[in-house]
Amino acid sequence: MTAALTRGTVVIDTEACKGCDLCIDACPPGVLVMTAATVNTRGYRFPLLLEGCTGCAACSQICPDFVFQVYKYETPRVAGEARP
């Protein structure tokens, strides 16, 4: 079995999120999912990042609350692997 490669990642400010779900539908690789039961301190659900981010920044571009910081890797990495 080969390891999955990822081309980027995002940092999500879960406390700023208002749970609008726009990022979920905007994510081309479909690696954002909304929490089911967990909420932030304001009572809103927030997105979680799964493996396979491409660093495309679609989430950041559509988010009205600016909760995403997108990082694109110069070379793809094995998903879940620590940075050297």
ABEGO torsion letter per residue (X at the ends): XBBBBBABBBBBBAAABAGAGAAAAABAAGABBBBAABBBAAGBBBBBBBBGBAGAGAAAAABAAGABBBBBBABBBBBGBBBX
